[in-house]
Amino acid sequence: LKFCEFVVMATVSDAHRAKFDAAGQGHVLKYLDALEGEAAAQLAQQINDIDPQGVKESLAGAEAELTRAAQDAQIDPPTPESTATLGTMTAENTAAWEKRGLEAIAAGLVVACVLGGGQGSRLGYDGPKGMFELGLPSNKTLFQLFAERVLKLQGLAAAHGDVKPMPFVVMTSPGNHSTTVNFFKSNGFFGLTEEQVDFFPQGTVPCLHADGKIMMQSASCIATNPDGNGGFYPALHKSGVLDKLIARGAKYMHVFAVDNILARPADPRFVGFCLERNADCGNKVCWKRSPDEAVGVVAMRNGKPSVVEYSELDEGRKNLRDGNGQLVYGAGNICNHYYTLEFIRDVVIPNFTSMFHLARKKIACINENGEQVTPTEPNGIKLESFIFDVFPLSARMSILECKREEEFSPVKNMAGSDSPDTARAMLSALHGSWVKAAGGTIEDGATIEVAPSTSYGGEGLEAVVAGKSFTSVVNI
């Protein structure tokens, strides 16, 4: 909350004022009426962007969720009929899923969406994480890798019909939206057409006092916080992108996190799996490596699919293993999801105000006398939502376990685990395995990168690498 920056829109309609008064937020209007010029325009824009009744309902939903969380819940593993494991499927199974997914992509039914609002601060980079160069042989960024994988996937889909450009959607944040858009524009959208790429910013929600009153950061600025990655749903809707995609004829969406270098946008196997299951919601998981791996797991909470946080599992469940020695509660959530657009539009959006969680935080603000307050104890409420909070709304959720070494290597830290070093190593190991499977040889110490234009998932490499030996840093 270092600054406020808004489009100039200096007036608030009488109808919208009435909504603030009805929701008990009339104090915000008093600040507006005392302002002039740019300061008034700044606050007016914020007011116009807020649905005060929605804020009231979101707080009520968060308080109810807090009460539910304090109560004992029945936690069970996912049902066997809702899950499948790539590693145990026959080649025929996965080939059928891939074919069905590619047919849907060719028909223009599938959208790829990257959650790209995160900043690279923890990586020592002052910019969107998707623009961070990880030190690959190609010097490509995460955004470039994902866009080029989408482009390659279009080419693969062309074998299954007259292919339509696949929509690629990027969720940004209010602070990095223009930077991200300009990055894609200045790089020619990495081979995609401008028309097939859409951007929308994640939303914010007002910070609140304990009594539910909207908190003022200053006399001309409402205190706000990001609404969490669950804000993807209302932002997709509010931006008009959801309606635009549906109008284009799209029906299915694959959503993934920007920090996973191994993410496969619109993975046709995953899409085909979900289509075969007639799923309205799908989730890719990686099985936990140990009981102590601090990651949320997909499970059933009171009979409904949910992500159960690490801290919510008792020691018995954390350590419980099946007859094969595998963790029973091990379906680790990796932020890799499938939805029908109909599910988002007709089920998620109408119910979203009940999805928020409440956190009591220290929030800088002004008091009723207009004096700046720097709290030493929690003095306010921040609301946030998580993208997996909608899972309990699903009537037909399906879960696909993938191999960590093939599909999950997050970039979260500057060094150590989940860092650029580990991501480069995992990408090189994966691409090296592709080269070996296609008849190439990898010498010890070689670093291998296969460009998305060469191969999306290891296919088509025989003509390029068979009989060849790779000994150093190679970009194929």
C-alpha positions as CSV (number, residue, x, y, z in Angstrom):
1,L,0.0,0.0,0.0
2,K,2.7,2.5,-1.0
3,F,0.6,4.5,-3.4
4,C,-2.7,4.8,-5.2
5,E,-2.9,5.1,-9.0
6,F,-6.2,5.3,-10.7
7,V,-7.8,6.3,-14.0
8,V,-9.5,9.7,-13.7
9,M,-13.2,9.5,-13.2
10,A,-14.3,12.3,-10.9
11,T,-18.0,11.5,-10.2
12,V,-19.9,8.9,-8.2
13,S,-23.6,8.5,-9.2
14,D,-26.4,9.0,-6.8
15,A,-27.4,5.4,-7.2
16,H,-23.9,4.2,-6.3
17,R,-23.8,6.6,-3.3
18,A,-27.1,5.0,-2.1
19,K,-25.4,1.6,-2.2
20,F,-22.6,2.8,0.0
21,D,-25.1,4.3,2.5
22,A,-27.3,1.2,2.5
23,A,-24.2,-1.0,3.2
24,G,-23.1,1.1,6.1
25,Q,-20.1,2.6,4.3
26,G,-21.3,6.2,4.0
27,H,-18.2,7.4,5.8
28,V,-16.2,6.9,2.6
29,L,-18.4,9.4,0.8
30,K,-17.7,12.1,3.5
31,Y,-14.1,11.9,2.6
32,L,-14.9,12.2,-1.1
33,D,-17.1,15.2,-0.6
34,A,-14.3,17.0,1.2
35,L,-11.9,16.6,-1.7
36,E,-11.3,18.4,-5.0
37,G,-9.4,17.9,-8.3
38,E,-7.2,14.9,-8.7
39,A,-7.6,13.7,-5.2
40,A,-11.4,13.6,-5.6
41,A,-11.0,11.8,-8.9
42,Q,-8.7,9.2,-7.4
43,L,-11.1,8.3,-4.6
44,A,-14.1,8.4,-6.9
45,Q,-12.6,5.8,-9.1
46,Q,-12.0,3.5,-6.2
47,I,-15.5,4.0,-5.0
48,N,-16.9,3.2,-8.4
49,D,-14.9,0.0,-8.6
50,I,-16.3,-1.3,-5.2
51,D,-19.5,-3.2,-4.7
52,P,-20.3,-2.4,-1.1
53,Q,-22.9,-5.0,-0.7
54,G,-20.5,-7.6,-2.2
55,V,-17.9,-6.5,0.4
56,K,-20.5,-7.0,3.2
57,E,-21.4,-10.5,1.9
58,S,-17.8,-11.4,1.5
59,L,-17.0,-10.5,5.1
60,A,-20.1,-12.5,6.3
61,G,-18.9,-15.4,4.2
62,A,-15.4,-15.2,5.6
63,E,-16.7,-15.0,9.2
64,A,-18.9,-18.1,8.5
65,E,-15.9,-19.9,7.0
66,L,-13.9,-19.1,10.2
67,T,-16.6,-20.7,12.3
68,R,-16.7,-23.8,10.1
69,A,-12.9,-24.1,10.2
70,A,-13.0,-24.2,14.0
71,Q,-15.4,-27.2,13.8
72,D,-14.3,-30.7,13.3
73,A,-14.6,-31.8,9.6
74,Q,-14.7,-35.3,8.2
75,I,-11.6,-35.6,6.1
76,D,-11.3,-38.6,3.7
77,P,-9.1,-39.4,0.7
78,P,-10.3,-38.7,-2.8
79,T,-12.6,-41.4,-4.2
80,P,-10.8,-43.9,-6.4
81,E,-13.3,-43.3,-9.2
82,S,-12.3,-39.6,-9.4
83,T,-8.6,-40.2,-9.7
84,A,-6.1,-41.5,-12.3
85,T,-2.3,-41.8,-12.4
86,L,-0.4,-41.1,-15.6
87,G,2.3,-43.5,-14.6
88,T,0.0,-46.5,-14.4
89,M,-2.0,-45.8,-17.5
90,T,-1.4,-47.8,-20.7
91,A,0.0,-46.1,-23.8
92,E,-3.4,-46.6,-25.4
93,N,-5.1,-44.7,-22.5
94,T,-2.9,-41.7,-22.7
95,A,-2.8,-41.6,-26.5
96,A,-6.6,-41.6,-26.5
97,W,-6.7,-38.7,-24.0
98,E,-4.1,-36.8,-26.0
99,K,-6.0,-37.3,-29.3
100,R,-9.3,-36.1,-27.7
101,G,-7.5,-33.1,-26.2
102,L,-5.9,-32.1,-29.5
103,E,-9.2,-32.4,-31.3
104,A,-10.7,-30.0,-28.8
105,I,-7.8,-27.6,-29.3
106,A,-8.1,-27.8,-33.0
107,A,-11.8,-26.9,-32.8
108,G,-11.0,-23.8,-30.7
109,L,-12.7,-25.1,-27.6
110,V,-9.7,-24.9,-25.2
111,V,-8.1,-21.9,-23.5
112,A,-4.8,-21.7,-21.8
113,C,-4.5,-19.3,-18.9
114,V,-1.4,-18.4,-16.8
115,L,-1.7,-16.8,-13.4
116,G,1.0,-14.2,-14.0
117,G,0.4,-11.6,-11.4
118,G,3.2,-12.5,-9.1
119,Q,6.3,-10.3,-8.7
120,G,9.9,-11.6,-8.8
121,S,10.8,-9.9,-5.6
122,R,12.0,-13.1,-3.9
123,L,14.1,-13.8,-6.9
124,G,15.8,-10.5,-6.6
125,Y,14.0,-9.3,-9.7
126,D,12.0,-6.1,-9.8
127,G,9.3,-7.0,-12.2
128,P,6.7,-9.7,-13.1
129,K,7.9,-13.2,-12.3
130,G,6.9,-14.3,-15.8
131,M,9.5,-11.8,-17.3
132,F,12.4,-13.2,-15.2
133,E,15.2,-14.9,-17.1
134,L,16.2,-18.1,-15.4
135,G,19.6,-18.6,-16.9
136,L,18.6,-21.1,-19.5
137,P,20.8,-21.7,-22.6
138,S,18.1,-19.8,-24.6
139,N,17.8,-17.0,-22.1
140,K,14.0,-17.4,-22.4
141,T,11.6,-16.1,-19.8
142,L,8.7,-18.1,-18.3
143,F,6.2,-16.1,-20.3
144,Q,8.1,-16.9,-23.5
145,L,8.3,-20.6,-22.8
146,F,4.6,-20.8,-22.2
147,A,3.6,-18.8,-25.2
148,E,5.9,-20.9,-27.5
149,R,4.4,-24.1,-26.0
150,V,0.9,-22.8,-26.9
151,L,2.2,-22.1,-30.5
152,K,3.7,-25.6,-30.8
153,L,0.5,-27.2,-29.5
154,Q,-1.5,-25.4,-32.2
155,G,0.8,-27.0,-34.7
156,L,0.3,-30.5,-33.2
157,A,-3.5,-29.9,-33.2
158,A,-3.4,-29.2,-36.9
159,A,-3.1,-32.9,-37.5
160,H,-6.6,-33.3,-36.0
161,G,-8.6,-30.8,-38.1
162,D,-8.5,-27.2,-39.3
163,V,-7.0,-25.6,-36.3
164,K,-8.2,-22.4,-34.8
165,P,-5.9,-20.1,-32.9
166,M,-5.9,-21.2,-29.2
167,P,-6.8,-18.3,-26.8
168,F,-4.0,-17.6,-24.4
169,V,-5.0,-15.6,-21.4
170,V,-2.6,-13.9,-18.9
171,M,-3.8,-12.8,-15.5
172,T,-1.7,-9.9,-14.3
173,S,-1.8,-7.7,-11.1
174,P,-2.9,-4.0,-11.0
175,G,0.8,-3.1,-10.4
176,N,2.3,-5.0,-13.3
177,H,-0.5,-5.1,-15.9
178,S,0.9,-2.5,-18.3
179,T,4.4,-3.9,-17.9
180,T,3.3,-7.4,-18.8
181,V,1.2,-6.2,-21.8
182,N,4.0,-4.1,-23.1
183,F,6.5,-7.0,-22.7
184,F,4.3,-9.3,-24.9
185,K,3.8,-6.5,-27.5
186,S,7.4,-5.6,-27.7
187,N,8.3,-9.3,-28.3
188,G,5.6,-9.8,-31.0
189,F,3.6,-12.0,-28.6
190,F,6.3,-14.6,-29.1
191,G,4.8,-15.8,-32.4
192,L,1.1,-15.8,-31.3
193,T,-1.3,-13.3,-32.8
194,E,-2.3,-10.3,-30.8
195,E,-5.9,-11.2,-31.2
196,Q,-5.5,-14.6,-29.5
197,V,-3.9,-13.2,-26.4
198,D,-6.0,-11.5,-23.6
199,F,-4.8,-9.9,-20.4
200,F,-6.8,-9.0,-17.3
201,P,-5.6,-7.8,-13.8
202,Q,-6.3,-9.6,-10.6
203,G,-8.6,-7.7,-8.4
204,T,-8.3,-6.0,-5.0
205,V,-10.6,-5.8,-2.0
206,P,-10.9,-3.1,0.6
207,C,-9.3,-3.6,4.0
208,L,-11.8,-3.4,6.8
209,H,-12.0,-2.3,10.4
210,A,-13.1,-4.9,12.9
211,D,-16.7,-3.6,12.6
212,G,-16.7,-4.1,8.8
213,K,-16.2,-0.5,7.9
214,I,-14.0,0.2,4.9
215,M,-10.5,1.4,6.0
216,M,-9.0,4.5,4.6
217,Q,-5.3,4.5,3.8
218,S,-5.4,8.3,3.5
219,A,-8.2,10.9,3.1
220,S,-8.1,10.3,-0.7
221,C,-7.3,6.6,-0.9
222,I,-9.1,3.4,0.3
223,A,-6.8,0.8,1.9
224,T,-6.9,-2.3,-0.3
225,N,-5.2,-5.7,-0.6
226,P,-5.0,-8.2,-3.5
227,D,-7.9,-10.7,-3.3
228,G,-5.7,-13.8,-3.6
229,N,-5.3,-16.1,-6.6
230,G,-9.0,-17.0,-6.2
231,G,-9.6,-13.5,-7.4
232,F,-9.0,-15.1,-10.8
233,Y,-12.7,-15.9,-11.2
234,P,-14.3,-12.5,-10.5
235,A,-11.5,-10.7,-12.4
236,L,-12.0,-13.0,-15.5
237,H,-15.7,-12.2,-15.3
238,K,-15.5,-8.5,-14.5
239,S,-12.9,-7.9,-17.3
240,G,-15.2,-9.2,-19.9
241,V,-12.7,-11.9,-20.9
242,L,-15.0,-14.7,-19.8
243,D,-17.8,-13.6,-22.0
244,K,-15.4,-12.9,-24.9
245,L,-14.1,-16.5,-24.7
246,I,-17.5,-18.0,-24.6
247,A,-18.6,-15.8,-27.5
248,R,-15.6,-17.2,-29.5
249,G,-16.9,-20.7,-28.9
250,A,-14.4,-21.8,-26.2
251,K,-15.7,-24.3,-23.7
252,Y,-12.8,-25.4,-21.5
253,M,-9.9,-23.7,-19.7
254,H,-6.6,-24.9,-18.3
255,V,-5.2,-22.6,-15.6
256,F,-1.6,-22.9,-14.2
257,A,0.8,-20.9,-12.1
258,V,3.5,-18.8,-13.8
259,D,6.3,-20.0,-11.6
260,N,6.2,-23.7,-12.8
261,I,8.8,-23.9,-15.5
262,L,7.6,-27.4,-16.5
263,A,3.9,-26.4,-16.9
264,R,2.3,-27.7,-20.1
265,P,-0.3,-25.1,-21.2
266,A,-3.5,-26.8,-22.3
267,D,-1.9,-30.2,-21.8
268,P,-3.9,-32.3,-24.3
269,R,-3.6,-35.4,-22.1
270,F,-5.1,-33.6,-19.1
271,V,-7.8,-31.9,-21.2
272,G,-8.7,-35.3,-22.8
273,F,-8.8,-37.0,-19.4
274,C,-11.2,-34.4,-18.1
275,L,-13.3,-34.6,-21.2
276,E,-13.5,-38.4,-21.0
277,R,-14.7,-38.0,-17.3
278,N,-17.2,-35.3,-18.2
279,A,-15.5,-33.2,-15.5
280,D,-16.7,-29.7,-14.7
281,C,-13.5,-29.2,-12.7
282,G,-10.1,-31.0,-12.8
283,N,-6.9,-30.9,-10.8
284,K,-3.4,-32.1,-11.6
285,V,-1.5,-33.3,-8.6
286,C,2.0,-34.6,-7.7
287,W,2.2,-37.1,-4.9
288,K,4.0,-35.8,-1.8
289,R,7.6,-37.0,-1.4
290,S,7.2,-37.4,2.4
291,P,4.6,-36.8,5.2
292,D,6.5,-33.6,6.1
293,E,6.3,-31.9,2.7
294,A,4.3,-28.8,3.6
295,V,1.9,-28.7,0.8
296,G,-1.9,-28.9,0.7
297,V,-3.5,-32.1,-0.6
298,V,-6.7,-32.8,-2.5
299,A,-9.1,-34.7,-0.3
300,M,-12.8,-34.9,0.6
301,R,-14.0,-32.6,3.3
302,N,-17.4,-33.5,4.6
303,G,-18.0,-35.4,1.4
304,K,-16.9,-32.6,-1.0
305,P,-13.7,-32.3,-3.0
306,S,-11.3,-29.8,-1.3
307,V,-7.7,-28.8,-0.8
308,V,-6.8,-29.6,2.9
309,E,-3.9,-27.6,4.1
310,Y,-0.8,-29.3,5.6
311,S,-1.6,-27.7,9.0
312,E,-5.1,-29.1,8.9
313,L,-4.0,-32.8,8.8
314,D,-3.4,-34.6,12.1
315,E,-0.3,-36.7,12.5
316,G,-2.3,-39.9,11.8
317,R,-3.5,-38.7,8.4
318,K,-0.1,-37.2,7.5
319,N,1.7,-40.5,8.0
320,L,-1.1,-42.9,6.9
321,R,0.0,-45.2,4.0
322,D,-1.8,-47.7,1.9
323,G,-0.9,-51.4,1.3
324,N,1.7,-50.3,-1.3
325,G,3.4,-47.9,1.1
326,Q,2.1,-44.8,-0.6
327,L,0.8,-41.9,1.4
328,V,-3.0,-42.0,1.5
329,Y,-3.2,-38.2,1.9
330,G,-0.5,-37.4,-0.7
331,A,-2.3,-35.8,-3.6
332,G,-0.2,-32.6,-3.5
333,N,-1.9,-29.5,-5.1
334,I,0.3,-27.8,-7.6
335,C,-2.0,-25.0,-8.9
336,N,-2.8,-26.8,-12.2
337,H,-6.5,-26.8,-12.9
338,Y,-9.1,-27.5,-15.6
339,Y,-12.6,-26.0,-15.7
340,T,-15.5,-25.8,-18.1
341,L,-16.3,-22.2,-18.8
342,E,-19.9,-23.0,-18.0
343,F,-18.9,-24.1,-14.5
344,I,-17.1,-20.8,-13.9
345,R,-20.0,-18.7,-15.3
346,D,-23.0,-20.5,-13.9
347,V,-21.7,-22.0,-10.6
348,V,-18.5,-20.2,-9.4
349,I,-19.4,-16.6,-10.2
350,P,-22.9,-16.6,-8.5
351,N,-21.4,-18.1,-5.4
352,F,-18.1,-16.3,-5.2
353,T,-18.8,-13.9,-2.3
354,S,-18.9,-17.0,0.0
355,M,-15.4,-18.0,-0.9
356,F,-13.3,-15.5,1.1
357,H,-11.1,-16.1,4.1
358,L,-10.4,-13.6,6.9
359,A,-7.0,-12.6,8.2
360,R,-6.4,-10.1,11.0
361,K,-3.4,-7.9,10.1
362,K,-1.6,-4.7,11.0
363,I,-2.7,-2.2,8.4
364,A,-1.5,1.4,8.1
365,C,-4.5,3.7,7.9
366,I,-6.0,7.0,9.2
367,N,-8.4,7.2,12.1
368,E,-11.7,9.0,12.2
369,N,-9.8,12.3,12.9
370,G,-7.8,11.9,9.8
371,E,-4.6,11.1,11.7
372,Q,-2.2,8.5,10.4
373,V,-2.1,5.3,12.4
374,T,0.9,2.8,12.3
375,P,-0.4,-0.1,14.3
376,T,1.8,-2.4,16.4
377,E,-1.0,-5.0,16.8
378,P,-3.5,-6.3,14.2
379,N,-6.1,-3.6,13.7
380,G,-7.9,-4.6,10.6
381,I,-9.2,-7.4,8.3
382,K,-7.9,-8.5,5.0
383,L,-10.0,-10.7,2.8
384,E,-8.5,-13.2,0.4
385,S,-9.6,-16.2,-1.6
386,F,-7.8,-19.2,-3.0
387,I,-8.3,-20.6,-6.5
388,F,-9.1,-24.1,-5.1
389,D,-11.9,-22.8,-2.9
390,V,-14.3,-23.5,-5.7
391,F,-13.6,-27.3,-5.6
392,P,-16.5,-28.1,-3.2
393,L,-18.9,-26.6,-5.8
394,S,-17.9,-29.2,-8.4
395,A,-20.4,-31.9,-9.2
396,R,-17.9,-33.9,-11.3
397,M,-14.3,-33.3,-10.2
398,S,-11.5,-35.4,-11.6
399,I,-7.9,-35.7,-10.3
400,L,-4.9,-36.7,-12.5
401,E,-1.6,-37.6,-10.8
402,C,1.4,-36.6,-12.9
403,K,5.1,-37.2,-12.5
404,R,6.9,-34.4,-10.6
405,E,10.0,-34.8,-12.7
406,E,8.0,-34.2,-15.8
407,E,5.6,-31.5,-14.8
408,F,6.4,-29.6,-11.6
409,S,9.4,-27.5,-10.8
410,P,8.4,-24.2,-9.2
411,V,10.6,-21.1,-9.1
412,K,10.0,-19.4,-5.7
413,N,13.4,-18.7,-4.1
414,M,16.6,-17.0,-5.1
415,A,18.7,-20.0,-4.1
416,G,18.3,-23.5,-2.6
417,S,15.1,-25.5,-3.2
418,D,12.5,-24.3,-5.7
419,S,15.0,-21.9,-7.2
420,P,16.2,-21.0,-10.7
421,D,19.1,-23.5,-10.2
422,T,16.7,-26.4,-9.4
423,A,14.3,-25.4,-12.2
424,R,17.1,-25.4,-14.8
425,A,18.4,-28.8,-13.5
426,M,14.9,-30.3,-13.7
427,L,14.3,-28.9,-17.2
428,S,17.6,-30.2,-18.4
429,A,17.0,-33.6,-16.9
430,L,13.5,-33.8,-18.5
431,H,14.7,-32.6,-21.9
432,G,17.7,-34.9,-21.7
433,S,15.4,-37.9,-21.2
434,W,13.5,-36.9,-24.3
435,V,16.8,-36.8,-26.3
436,K,17.8,-40.2,-25.0
437,A,14.4,-41.7,-25.8
438,A,14.8,-40.3,-29.4
439,G,18.2,-42.0,-29.9
440,G,20.6,-39.3,-28.8
441,T,23.4,-39.6,-26.2
442,I,23.9,-37.2,-23.3
443,E,27.4,-36.9,-21.8
444,D,27.8,-36.3,-18.1
445,G,27.6,-32.6,-17.2
446,A,25.7,-31.6,-20.4
447,T,22.9,-29.0,-20.0
448,I,20.0,-29.7,-22.4
449,E,17.2,-27.4,-23.5
450,V,14.7,-28.4,-26.1
451,A,12.9,-25.4,-27.6
452,P,9.1,-25.6,-27.6
453,S,9.2,-25.1,-31.3
454,T,11.1,-28.3,-31.6
455,S,9.0,-30.4,-29.2
456,Y,6.1,-29.8,-26.8
457,G,6.4,-33.0,-24.8
458,G,9.2,-35.1,-26.3
459,E,7.6,-35.9,-29.6
460,G,9.2,-35.5,-33.0
461,L,12.9,-35.5,-31.9
462,E,14.2,-38.6,-33.7
463,A,15.1,-36.7,-36.9
464,V,16.9,-34.1,-34.9
465,V,18.9,-36.0,-32.3
466,A,19.1,-39.7,-33.2
467,G,22.7,-40.9,-33.4
468,K,24.1,-37.6,-32.0
469,S,26.0,-37.0,-28.8
470,F,25.6,-33.9,-26.7
471,T,28.4,-32.9,-24.4
472,S,28.0,-29.3,-23.2
473,V,25.3,-26.6,-23.0
474,V,22.9,-27.3,-25.8
475,N,19.7,-25.5,-27.0
476,I,18.0,-27.9,-29.5
